[in-house]
């Protein structure tokens, strides 16, 4: 229930409410594993909304931190980890950290656990487009 509610309020861009609920979820031991991974991705979405609205580099950095936390903590869930890694690379590119972006995409593209994800294919394309 909570994760559906979280997804809905993120979609509606009610960022303050989404942030509060997501932080409650990641702090609640009842929400571990996959649910926690999706909650961290939702926190990244909140900061993406804020960064896009204001072009605030600090918001992009916070988004990246949540994405990094997600892919490091959600290795057992390839779909979540791959989404987080691809987006993390994209955020790094947006803030001008191209070498780190390429390193993140390369890590995703070469990770055997994530090789079968569409995000790994996208990472390969991004590496080809940004030599």
Secondary structure as GFF3:
##gff-version 3
##sequence-region A 1 131
A	DSSP	alpha_helix	2	11	.	.	.	ID=ss1
A	DSSP	alpha_helix	15	27	.	.	.	ID=ss2
A	DSSP	alpha_helix	34	54	.	.	.	ID=ss3
A	DSSP	alpha_helix	57	73	.	.	.	ID=ss4
A	DSSP	alpha_helix	78	94	.	.	.	ID=ss5
A	DSSP	alpha_helix	98	110	.	.	.	ID=ss6
A	DSSP	alpha_helix	118	129	.	.	.	ID=ss7
###
